[in-house]
Amino acid sequence: MQKIRRNATYFTDSFKQNHWCEHCYTNRLKDDELIQLDDGRVTTKSLLIELKNDSSPEEAWVQCDQCHDWNHQVCALFNGSQNAKTSTFMCSKCFLKSPGENDKQARTGIKGASELPHCNLSRSIEDGLLKTLSKVYEKVAKDRACTVAQVEKAEGLNVRVVSSLKKTQKVREAVSSIVILYAFLLFFLVVH
């Protein structure tokens, strides 16, 4: 699997769910064979549609109510679909410039990760992270011939799941073997 380059030709099924680059379309797909799609349907090479990767989706913007600068909504962590048109937005620069405790109105609604609720996944990841760090602290203390209390530690680490979507995706065999290899390498690097 590879990324389809900008302005490159690619081929897709009629529902635009599966995509093939020009190289795979030409060299891997056979004219007389049925092609199994991710959702279980089948099609043929002749029914695939040729398209060009030239679309540029418009990114949503939000304007700061203080300095009137514009920010990408995703960069500003502003959810345009959940935050009503009447809600106020303060960019990070203005937020940092605002007075400390005197300006509680500007800081309302902003929560740290520790104030967000846990789920089973976040609790498991956070516990695993803390256990792994504990082992690393012990190893560093042993290498430095000091106590664990003397080792500098990462403080205030919190893991929370803020978005979780359940999706089913059929993984082709070539991609599956690469993912397994990367997972093994990552496991090897973390353990050693």
PAZAPA-4460 file (N, C-alpha, C; in steps of 0.05 Angstrom, whole numbers, plus 32768, in hexadecimal, padded with zeros to 4 digits):
% residues 192
    n_x    n_y    n_z   ca_x   ca_y   ca_z    c_x    c_y    c_z   seq   type   mol
   8011   7FE9   8000   8000   8000   8000   8012   8019   8000     1      M     A
   800A   802C   7FF1   801A   8045   7FEF   8008   805D   7FEC     2      Q     A
   8013   8074   7FF1   8003   808C   7FEE   8003   8094   7FD1     3      K     A
   7FEC   809C   7FC8   7FE9   80A5   7FAC   7FF2   80C2   7FAA     4      I     A
   8007   80C6   7F9A   8013   80E1   7F98   7FFF   80F6   7F8D     5      R     A
   8004   810E   7F94   7FF4   8125   7F8A   7FF5   8126   7F6C     6      R     A
   7FDE   812A   7F5F   7FDB   812C   7F42   7FE1   8111   7F34     7      N     A
   7FE3   80FB   7F42   7FE7   80E1   7F36   7FCC   80D5   7F2F     8      A     A
   7FCD   80C3   7F1B   7FB5   80B5   7F13   7FB2   809D   7F26     9      T     A
   7F99   8097   7F2E   7F93   807F   7F3D   7F78   8074   7F34    10      Y     A
   7F72   805C   7F3D   7F5A   804E   7F34   7F4A   8046   7F4D    11      F     A
   7F2F   8047   7F4B   7F1E   8041   7F62   7F06   8032   7F59    12      T     A
   7EF8   8025   7F6C   7EDF   8018   7F66   7EC8   802C   7F65    13      D     A
   7EB0   8024   7F5E   7E9A   8036   7F5A   7E91   8044   7F74    14      S     A
   7E97   8038   7F8B   7E90   8044   7FA5   7EA8   8054   7FB1    15      F     A
   7EBE   8055   7FA3   7ED6   8064   7FAB   7EE0   805B   7FC7    16      K     A
   7EDF   8041   7FCC   7EE8   8036   7FE5   7F04   802A   7FE3    17      Q     A
   7F0B   801F   7FCC   7F24   8013   7FC7   7F33   8022   7FB2    18      N     A
   7F4D   8025   7FB5   7F5D   8034   7FA2   7F76   8025   7F9A    19      H     A
   7F7E   8029   7F81   7F97   801D   7F76   7FA7   8032   7F68    20      W     A
   7FC0   8034   7F6D   7FD1   8046   7F5E   7FD4   803C   7F41    21      C     A
   7FDF   804C   7F30   7FE2   8045   7F14   7FF4   802C   7F11    22      E     A
   8009   802A   7F21   801C   8014   7F1F   800D   7FFA   7F26    23      H     A
   7FFF   7FF9   7F3D   7FF0   7FE1   7F45   7FDA   7FDA   7F31    24      C     A
   7FCD   7FEE   7F27   7FB7   7FE9   7F13   7FC3   7FDB   7EFA    25      Y     A
   7FDA   7FE6   7EF1   7FE6   7FDB   7ED9   7FF4   7FC0   7EDD    26      T     A
   8002   7FBD   7EF3   8013   7FA6   7EF6   8008   7F8F   7F08    27      N     A
   7FF5   7F96   7F1A   7FEC   7F81   7F2C   7FD0   7F77   7F27    28      R     A
   7FBF   7F88   7F1C   7FA3   7F80   7F16   7FA2   7F73   7EFA    29      L     A
   7F96   7F5C   7EF9   7F93   7F4D   7EE0   7F78   7F53   7ED3    30      K     A
   7F78   7F55   7EB9   7F5F   7F5C   7EAA   7F49   7F48   7EAE    31      D     A
   7F4F   7F2F   7EB0   7F3B   7F1A   7EB1   7F34   7F10   7ECD    32      D     A
   7F40   7F1B   7EE2   7F3C   7F11   7EFD   7F28   7F24   7F0C    33      E     A
   7F19   7F18   7F1E   7F07   7F27   7F2F   7F18   7F34   7F45    34      L     A
   7F10   7F4C   7F4D   7F1F   7F5B   7F62   7F0D   7F5C   7F7B    35      I     A
   7F16   7F51   7F91   7F08   7F51   7FAB   7F0B   7F6C   7FB8    36      Q     A
   7EF5   7F7A   7FBD   7EF6   7F94   7FCB   7EF5   7F90   7FE9    37      L     A
   7EFC   7FA5   7FF8   7EFD   7FA3   8015   7EE2   7F9D   8022    38      D     A
   7ECC   7FA5   8015   7EB2   7FA0   8021   7EA6   7F86   8018    39      D     A
   7EB5   7F75   8009   7EAB   7F5B   8001   7EA1   7F5A   7FE4    40      G     A
   7E9B   7F71   7FD8   7E92   7F71   7FBD   7EA9   7F69   7FAA    41      R     A
   7EA3   7F63   7F92   7EB7   7F5D   7F7E   7EB3   7F6F   7F65    42      V     A
   7EC8   7F74   7F57   7EC6   7F85   7F3F   7EDC   7F7B   7F2C    43      T     A
   7EDE   7F87   7F15   7EF3   7F80   7F02   7F03   7F99   7EFC    44      T     A
   7F1A   7F95   7EF1   7F2C   7FAB   7EEA   7F1F   7FBF   7ED7    45      K     A
   7F0F   7FB5   7EC4   7F02   7FC6   7EB0   7EED   7FD9   7EBD    46      S     A
   7EE3   7FD2   7ED5   7ECE   7FE2   7EE1   7EDA   7FF8   7EF4    47      L     A
   7EF4   7FF7   7EF8   7F01   800B   7F09   7F01   8026   7EFB    48      L     A
   7EFF   803B   7F0B   7EFD   8057   7F01   7F18   8064   7F04    49      I     A
   7F21   8072   7EEF   7F3A   8080   7EEF   7F36   809C   7EF9    50      E     A
   7F45   80A4   7F0E   7F43   80BF   7F19   7F5F   80CB   7F1C    51      L     A
   7F5F   80E5   7F23   7F78   80F3   7F27   7F78   80FE   7F44    52      K     A
   7F8E   80FB   7F52   7F8F   8104   7F6E   7F96   8122   7F6E    53      N     A
   7F82   8133   7F68   7F87   814F   7F66   7F74   8160   7F77    54      D     A
   7F65   8153   7F88   7F53   8162   7F99   7F62   816E   7FB0    55      S     A
   7F5A   8185   7FB8   7F66   8192   7FD0   7F4F   819A   7FE2    56      S     A
   7F4A   818A   7FF7   7F34   8191   8009   7F39   81AB   8018    57      P     A
   7F25   81BA   801C   7F27   81D4   802A   7F28   81CE   8048    58      E     A
   7F3B   81D9   8056   7F3E   81D5   8072   7F2E   81EB   8081    59      E     A
   7F21   81E3   8096   7F11   81F6   80A6   7F23   8208   80B7    60      A     A
   7F1A   8221   80BA   7F29   8235   80C9   7F18   8240   80DF    61      W     A
   7F25   824B   80F4   7F17   8258   810A   7F26   8271   8110    62      V     A
   7F17   8287   8117   7F24   82A1   811D   7F24   82A6   813B    63      Q     A
   7F3B   82AF   8145   7F3E   82B6   8161   7F2E   82CF   8167    64      C     A
   7F1F   82CE   817D   7F0F   82E5   8185   7F1F   82FB   8191    65      D     A
   7F38   82F6   8199   7F49   830A   81A5   7F5A   8319   8190    66      Q     A
   7F6B   830A   8181   7F7E   8317   816E   7F74   8315   8151    67      C     A
   7F5E   8307   814D   7F51   8304   8132   7F63   82F5   811E    68      H     A
   7F78   82E7   8127   7F87   82D6   8115   7F77   82BD   810E    69      D     A
   7F7E   82B1   80F7   7F70   8299   80EF   7F82   8281   80F4    70      W     A
   7F76   826A   80FC   7F84   8251   8102   7F74   823A   80F5    71      N     A
   7F83   8226   80EC   7F75   820D   80E3   7F66   8203   80FC    72      H     A
   7F4E   81F9   80F7   7F3E   81EE   810E   7F4D   81D7   811A    73      Q     A
   7F58   81C6   810A   7F66   81AE   8115   7F7F   81B6   8124    74      V     A
   7F8E   81CA   811B   7FA6   81D3   8129   7F9E   81E0   8144    75      C     A
   7F88   81EE   8144   7F7F   81FC   815C   7F6F   81EA   816F    76      A     A
   7F6B   81D1   8167   7F5B   81BE   8177   7F3F   81C8   817B    77      L     A
   7F34   81D4   8167   7F19   81E0   8168   7F07   81CE   8157    78      F     A
   7EF2   81C3   8163   7EE0   81B2   8154   7EC8   81C3   814A    79      N     A
   7EC8   81CA   8131   7EB4   81DB   8126   7E98   81CF   8126    80      G     A
   7E96   81B4   8125   7E7C   81A8   8124   7E70   81A6   8140    81      S     A
   7E80   81A5   8155   7E76   81A4   8171   7E74   81C0   817D    82      Q     A
   7E86   81D1   8176   7E86   81EC   8182   7E73   81FE   8171    83      N     A
   7E5F   8208   817D   7E4B   8218   816E   7E57   8231   8163    84      A     A
   7E4A   823D   8150   7E53   8256   8144   7E56   826C   8159    85      K     A
   7E46   826A   816E   7E46   827F   8183   7E5D   827C   8197    86      T     A
   7E6B   8265   8197   7E80   8261   81AA   7E98   8272   81A4    87      S     A
   7EA8   8278   81B8   7EBF   8289   81B5   7ED8   8277   81B1    88      T     A
   7EEC   8283   81A4   7F05   8274   81A0   7F1C   8287   81A6    89      F     A
   7F2F   827D   81B5   7F47   828C   81BB   7F5F   827B   81B2    90      M     A
   7F70   8287   81A1   7F87   8278   8197   7F9B   8274   81AD    91      C     A
   7FAE   8262   81A9   7FC2   825C   81BE   7FD3   8274   81C5    92      S     A
   7FDA   8285   81B2   7FEA   829D   81B8   7FDB   82AF   81CC    93      K     A
   7FC2   82B5   81C6   7FB2   82C6   81D8   7FAD   82B9   81F2    94      C     A
   7FA9   829F   81F2   7FA5   8290   820B   7FBD   8293   821E    95      F     A
   7FD5   8290   8212   7FEE   8292   8222   7FF2   82AF   822B    96      L     A
   7FE9   82C3   821C   7FED   82DF   8223   7FD9   82E8   8239    97      K     A
   7FC2   82D9   823B   7FAD   82E2   824E   7FB7   82E0   826B    98      S     A
   7FAE   82F2   827C   7FB7   82F2   8298   7FB1   82D7   82A5    99      P     A
   7FC1   82D0   82BA   7FBF   82B7   82C8   7FA3   82B0   82D2   100      G     A
   7F9F   82B2   82ED   7F87   82A9   82F9   7F70   82BD   82F6   101      E     A
   7F77   82D6   82EE   7F62   82EB   82EC   7F4F   82E6   82D5   102      N     A
   7F58   82D8   82C0   7F48   82D4   82A9   7F3D   82B8   82A8   103      D     A
   7F2C   82B1   82BB   7F21   8296   82BC   7F0E   8291   82A5   104      K     A
   7F01   82A6   829A   7EEE   82A2   8284   7EFD   8297   826B   105      Q     A
   7F15   82A0   8267   7F24   8296   824F   7F2C   8279   8253   106      A     A
   7F2F   826F   826C   7F38   8254   8270   7F22   8240   8276   107      R     A
   7F09   8249   8276   7EF3   8236   827B   7EF1   8222   8264   108      T     A
   7EEB   820A   826B   7EE7   81F6   8256   7F01   81E8   824D   109      G     A
   7F18   81F2   8255   7F31   81E6   824C   7F39   81D3   8262   110      I     A
   7F3B   81B9   825B   7F42   81A5   826E   7F5D   8198   8266   111      K     A
   7F6B   8190   827A   7F83   8180   8275   7F7C   8163   8271   112      G     A
   7F8F   8154   8268   7F8A   8137   8263   7F81   8129   827D   113      A     A
   7F8D   8130   8293   7F86   8123   82AC   7F69   8127   82B5   114      S     A
   7F5C   813C   82AB   7F41   8142   82B2   7F2C   8134   82A0   115      E     A
   7F36   8129   828A   7F24   811A   8278   7F20   80FE   8283   116      L     A
   7F09   80F2   827D   7F03   80D7   8288   7F14   80C1   827A   117      P     A
   7F1A   80AD   828A   7F28   8095   8280   7F15   8083   8272   118      H     A
   7F20   8072   8260   7F11   805C   8255   7F24   8044   8258   119      C     A
   7F1B   802C   8252   7F2B   8014   8255   7F45   8016   8245   120      N     A
   7F44   8021   822D   7F5B   8023   821C   7F6F   8037   8227   121      L     A
   7F66   804F   8230   7F78   8063   823A   7F85   805A   8254   122      S     A
   7F75   804C   8265   7F80   8042   827E   7F96   802D   8279   123      R     A
   7F90   801B   8266   7FA4   8007   825F   7FBE   8013   8254   124      S     A
   7FBB   8026   8242   7FD3   8033   8236   7FE2   8042   824B   125      I     A
   7FD4   8051   825C   7FE1   8061   8271   7FF0   804E   8285   126      E     A
   7FE2   8039   828D   7FEF   8026   82A0   8008   8019   8293   127      D     A
   8005   8011   827A   801C   8006   826C   8033   8019   8269   128      G     A
   802D   8032   8264   8041   8047   8261   8050   804B   827C   129      L     A
   8040   804C   8292   804C   8050   82AC   805E   8039   82B5   130      L     A
   8055   8020   82AE   8065   8008   82B5   807F   8008   82A5   131      K     A
   807D   800F   828B   8095   8010   827A   80A8   8025   8284   132      T     A
   809E   803C   828B   80AF   8052   8295   80BC   8049   82AF   133      L     A
   80AD   803B   82C0   80B9   8032   82D9   80D0   8020   82D4   134      S     A
   80CE   800E   82C1   80E4   7FFC   82BA   80FC   800C   82AF   135      K     A
   80F6   8020   829F   810B   8031   8294   811A   8040   82AA   136      V     A
   810A   804B   82BD   8116   8059   82D4   8129   8047   82E3   137      Y     A
   8120   802E   82E8   8131   801B   82F6   814A   8015   82E7   138      E     A
   8148   8012   82CD   8160   800C   82BC   8173   8024   82BD   139      K     A
   8169   803C   82BA   8179   8054   82BB   8187   8057   82D6   140      V     A
   8178   8051   82EC   8184   8052   8307   819A   803D   830A   141      A     A
   8196   8026   82FF   81AB   8011   8300   81C3   801A   82F0   142      K     A
   81BF   8025   82D8   81D5   802D   82C7   81E5   8044   82D4   143      D     A
   81D7   8056   82E2   81E4   806D   82EF   81ED   8067   830C   144      R     A
   81E8   804F   8315   81EE   8047   8331   81E3   805A   8345   145      A     A
   81C9   8060   8343   81BB   8071   8355   81A0   8065   835C   146      C     A
   8191   8072   836C   8176   8068   8373   8162   8071   835E   147      T     A
   814B   8064   835D   8136   806B   834A   812C   8087   8351   148      V     A
   812C   808F   836A   8122   80A9   8372   8133   80C0   8367   149      A     A
   814C   80BA   8361   815F   80CE   8356   815D   80D1   8338   150      Q     A
   814E   80C0   832B   814C   80C1   830E   8136   80D5   8307   151      V     A
   813C   80E6   82F3   8129   80FA   82EA   8112   80EB   82DC   152      E     A
   80F9   80F2   82E3   80E2   80E4   82D9   80D0   80F7   82C9   153      K     A
   80C1   80EB   82B6   80AC   80F9   82A8   8094   80FB   82BA   154      A     A
   808B   8113   82C0   8075   8118   82D2   805C   811F   82C3   155      E     A
   8045   8119   82CF   802B   8122   82C4   8024   8116   82A9   156      G     A
   802C   80FD   82A4   8024   80F0   828B   8008   80E5   828D   157      L     A
   7FF7   80ED   827B   7FDB   80E4   827A   7FD4   80DB   825E   158      N     A
   7FC6   80C5   825C   7FBC   80BB   8242   7F9E   80BA   8243   159      V     A
   7F91   80C7   8230   7F74   80C5   822D   7F6D   80C1   8210   160      R     A
   7F58   80B2   820B   7F4E   80AE   81F0   7F3A   80C4   81EB   161      V     A
   7F3F   80D5   81D7   7F2C   80EA   81D1   7F1B   80E4   81B8   162      V     A
   7F24   80D0   81A9   7F15   80C8   8192   7F1A   80AB   818C   163      S     A
   7F05   809C   8188   7F07   807F   8183   7EF1   8077   816F   164      S     A
   7EF9   806F   8158   7EE6   8066   8144   7EE9   8049   813E   165      L     A
   7ED3   803A   813E   7ED5   801E   8138   7ED2   801A   811A   166      K     A
   7EE7   8011   810D   7EE7   800D   80F0   7EF2   7FF1   80EA   167      K     A
   7EE8   7FE5   80D6   7EF2   7FCC   80CC   7EFE   7FD0   80B1   168      T     A
   7F16   7FC7   80AE   7F25   7FCB   8095   7F32   7FB1   808E   169      Q     A
   7F2E   7FA7   8076   7F3C   7F8F   806D   7F58   7F97   8065   170      K     A
   7F6B   7F8A   8071   7F88   7F8F   806C   7F92   7F7B   8058   171      V     A
   7F9D   7F84   8043   7FA8   7F72   802F   7FC1   7F65   803A   172      R     A
   7FC8   7F4E   802F   7FDE   7F3D   803A   7FF8   7F4C   803A   173      E     A
   7FFE   7F5B   8025   8018   7F69   8024   801A   7F7D   803A   174      A     A
   8005   7F8C   8040   8005   7FA0   8055   8007   7F92   8070   175      V     A
   7FF8   7F7C   8073   7FF8   7F6E   808C   8014   7F64   8094   176      S     A
   8023   7F5A   8082   803E   7F51   8088   8050   7F68   8090   177      S     A
   804D   7F7F   8084   805D   7F97   808B   8056   7FA0   80A7   178      I     A
   803C   7FA1   80AD   8033   7FAA   80C8   803E   7F97   80DD   179      V     A
   803D   7F7D   80D8   8048   7F6A   80EB   8066   7F6F   80EF   180      I     A
   8075   7F74   80DA   8091   7F79   80DC   8096   7F92   80EC   181      L     A
   8088   7FA8   80E7   808B   7FC1   80F7   8084   7FBD   8114   182      Y     A
   806E   7FAE   8119   8067   7FA8   8135   807D   7F99   8143   183      A     A
   8088   7F86   8136   809E   7F76   8142   80B6   7F89   8148   184      F     A
   80BD   7F99   8134   80D4   7FAC   8138   80CF   7FBF   814F   185      L     A
   80B6   7FCA   8151   80AF   7FDC   8166   80B1   7FCE   8181   186      L     A
   80A6   7FB6   8183   80A7   7FA6   819B   80C5   7FA1   81A3   187      F     A
   80D5   7F9A   8190   80F1   7F95   8195   80FF   7FAE   81A0   188      F     A
   80F9   7FC5   8194   8106   7FDE   819C   80FD   7FE6   81B8   189      L     A
   80E3   7FE2   81BF   80D9   7FE9   81D9   80E4   7FD7   81EE   190      V     A
   80E6   7FBD   81E9   80F0   7FAA   81FC   810D   7FAE   8202   191      V     A
   811C   7FB4   81EC   813A   7FB7   81F0   8140   7FD4   81F2   192      H     A
***
